[in-house]
Amino acid sequence: MEDAASAVTAGSKPTDDEALDLVRTWRAALDELEAIDPPVDVRPDVARMIAAYRNTTRALETLVTVDDETVLAAAAGIAVFGQRGSRAAREAGLDRCAFFPAIEQPGPDPQGMYDATRELVPPGATVLFEDEAACGDEGSCRFEFETEGPVGKRMDAVRRIVRANGWSNVREGRSPPATTWLMASRNDYALTVELVGRPLPEHCGRSDLSWGCVDSVWVHRIDVPDVLTGG
């Protein structure tokens, strides 16, 4: 089962035939595992592991054999039942049978969300919008601001602030039509900074639109569903 999974998850996206080969391999292996009589103290965990992995194979088979919105439920099923099977395997002491890495809810960030977001606004920037109430009550905090200079230099300043304040897993990129972004995480906070290039996109002439037209920093709380962490 481990070898078959590695063949599918390594490198490029697997073909439908490769995914179905994995389904057949896992089902045959699960039949063999089910025929084994495990020690009494781990028997319930092993039974839960096998049942969850059987559901994982059903979800994977569905994913590659349907052409409608059912694929969304199938993809969720792979994640949920894969997690359940792996958790049961660890509880049975069968770490080699835990094919999905454990997912845990990150610990709470010690800093209030408003302050954590406000300190990421570059020095000298003009704050155009902030919602202090939402920062405390809704688990999501956004500042819009205006800064001068080339977008590269502005992003350099943001990058220094982000790293100085202990954010990690930093990723950067560009999105159309003119936005440069940076994402990072810290404890149970996730961060997105978007800086707009010059000249502004044409749609920015509309007064009811600000997305893609103004620099912003957004921090929100990560909430991993119980179904993945322990449900």
VOKOL-246408 format. One record per residue (C-alpha): residue in three letters; x negated, y negated, z negated. Coordinates in steps of 0.5 Angstrom, whole numbers, padded with zeros to 4 digits, always signed. Layout:
<nodes>
ALAXYZ
...
</nodes>
This chain:
<nodes>
MET+0000+0000+0000
GLU-0006-0005-0002
ASP-0009-0003+0005
ALA-0003-0004+0009
ALA-0001-0011+0006
SER-0008-0013+0007
ALA-0008-0012+0014
VAL-0002-0016+0015
THR-0004-0022+0010
ALA-0011-0023+0013
GLY-0012-0028+0018
SER-0007-0029+0024
LYS+0001-0029+0023
PRO+0003-0021+0024
THR+0007-0019+0029
ASP+0014-0016+0028
ASP+0011-0009+0030
GLU+0005-0010+0024
ALA+0010-0012+0019
LEU+0015-0006+0021
ASP+0009-0002+0020
LEU+0008-0004+0013
VAL+0015-0003+0012
ARG+0014+0004+0014
THR+0008+0005+0010
TRP+0010+0002+0004
ARG+0017+0006+0004
ALA+0013+0013+0005
ALA+0008+0011-0001
LEU+0014+0009-0006
ASP+0017+0016-0004
GLU+0011+0019-0007
LEU+0011+0014-0013
GLU+0018+0016-0015
ALA+0016+0023-0015
ILE+0011+0022-0020
ASP+0013+0023-0027
PRO+0010+0017-0031
PRO+0008+0017-0039
VAL+0015+0015-0043
ASP+0012+0009-0045
VAL+0012+0006-0038
ARG+0017+0010-0035
PRO+0022+0004-0035
ASP+0017-0001-0032
VAL+0015+0004-0026
ALA+0022+0005-0024
ARG+0023-0003-0024
MET+0017-0004-0020
ILE+0019+0001-0015
ALA+0026-0001-0014
ALA+0023-0009-0013
TYR+0018-0006-0008
ARG+0024-0003-0004
ASN+0028-0009-0004
THR+0022-0013-0002
THR+0021-0008+0004
ARG+0029-0009+0006
ALA+0028-0016+0006
LEU+0021-0016+0010
GLU+0025-0011+0015
THR+0031-0016+0015
LEU+0026-0022+0016
VAL+0023-0019+0023
THR+0030-0016+0026
VAL+0035-0022+0025
ASP+0035-0028+0029
ASP+0040-0032+0025
GLU+0040-0036+0018
THR+0039-0029+0015
VAL+0032-0030+0015
LEU+0032-0036+0010
ALA+0035-0031+0005
ALA+0030-0025+0007
ALA+0024-0030+0006
ALA+0026-0032-0001
GLY+0028-0024-0002
ILE+0020-0022-0001
ALA+0018-0028-0006
VAL+0023-0026-0011
PHE+0023-0018-0011
GLY+0015-0018-0009
GLN+0014-0022-0016
ARG+0019-0018-0020
GLY+0015-0012-0017
SER+0008-0014-0019
ARG+0010-0017-0026
ALA+0013-0010-0027
ALA+0007-0007-0025
ARG+0003-0011-0030
GLU+0007-0009-0035
ALA+0006-0002-0034
GLY-0002-0003-0034
LEU-0002-0002-0026
ASP-0006-0008-0024
ARG-0008-0005-0017
CYS+0000-0005-0016
ALA+0001-0012-0017
PHE+0000-0014-0010
PHE+0003-0021-0011
PRO-0001-0026-0016
ALA+0003-0028-0022
ILE+0007-0035-0022
GLU+0007-0039-0028
GLN+0010-0046-0030
PRO+0005-0051-0031
GLY+0004-0054-0038
PRO+0007-0061-0039
ASP+0003-0067-0037
PRO+0001-0071-0043
GLN+0002-0078-0040
GLY+0009-0081-0039
MET+0011-0081-0032
TYR+0012-0088-0031
ASP+0005-0089-0033
ALA+0002-0084-0029
THR+0005-0087-0023
ARG+0003-0094-0025
GLU-0004-0093-0026
LEU-0005-0090-0019
VAL-0003-0097-0015
PRO-0009-0100-0013
PRO-0012-0106-0016
GLY-0010-0112-0013
ALA-0004-0109-0009
THR+0003-0113-0009
VAL+0008-0108-0012
LEU+0015-0109-0008
PHE+0019-0103-0012
GLU+0019-0099-0018
ASP+0025-0096-0022
GLU+0023-0095-0029
ALA+0029-0092-0031
ALA+0028-0086-0026
CYS+0021-0085-0028
GLY+0024-0083-0035
ASP+0030-0079-0033
GLU+0030-0076-0027
GLY+0023-0073-0027
SER+0021-0077-0021
CYS+0017-0084-0020
ARG+0016-0088-0014
PHE+0012-0095-0013
GLU+0012-0098-0007
PHE+0007-0103-0006
GLU+0003-0107-0001
THR-0005-0107+0000
GLU-0009-0111+0005
GLY-0015-0108+0009
PRO-0016-0102+0014
VAL-0012-0096+0012
GLY-0019-0092+0011
LYS-0022-0097+0006
ARG-0015-0097+0002
MET-0015-0089+0002
ASP-0022-0089-0001
ALA-0020-0094-0006
VAL-0014-0089-0008
ARG-0018-0083-0007
ARG-0023-0086-0013
ILE-0017-0087-0017
VAL-0014-0080-0016
ARG-0020-0077-0018
ALA-0022-0081-0024
ASN-0015-0080-0027
GLY-0016-0072-0027
TRP-0012-0070-0021
SER-0014-0064-0017
ASN-0012-0060-0011
VAL-0013-0066-0007
ARG-0011-0065+0000
GLU-0011-0071+0006
GLY-0008-0072+0013
ARG-0004-0076+0017
SER+0004-0076+0019
PRO+0007-0079+0025
PRO+0008-0085+0027
ALA+0003-0088+0023
THR+0002-0086+0016
THR-0004-0083+0012
TRP-0003-0079+0006
LEU-0006-0076+0000
MET-0003-0070-0004
ALA-0006-0068-0011
SER-0003-0064-0017
ARG-0004-0065-0025
ASN-0001-0060-0030
ASP+0006-0060-0028
TYR+0006-0067-0024
ALA+0005-0067-0016
LEU+0003-0073-0013
THR+0004-0076-0006
VAL+0001-0083-0004
GLU+0003-0085+0003
LEU-0001-0091+0007
VAL+0002-0094+0013
GLY-0003-0096+0019
ARG-0003-0103+0023
PRO+0001-0105+0027
LEU+0007-0102+0024
PRO+0012-0097+0027
GLU+0017-0100+0031
HIS+0023-0098+0027
CYS+0020-0102+0021
GLY+0024-0108+0024
ARG+0030-0105+0021
SER+0032-0108+0014
ASP+0035-0102+0012
LEU+0029-0097+0013
SER+0022-0097+0008
TRP+0020-0090+0010
GLY+0014-0090+0014
CYS+0013-0098+0013
VAL+0011-0099+0006
ASP+0005-0096+0002
SER+0008-0092-0004
VAL+0006-0087-0009
TRP+0011-0082-0011
VAL+0010-0077-0017
HIS+0015-0072-0019
ARG+0015-0066-0024
ILE+0014-0059-0022
ASP+0019-0054-0024
VAL+0018-0047-0022
PRO+0025-0043-0022
ASP+0025-0038-0027
VAL+0027-0033-0022
LEU+0019-0033-0020
THR+0016-0034-0027
GLY+0020-0029-0031
GLY+0027-0028-0028
</nodes>
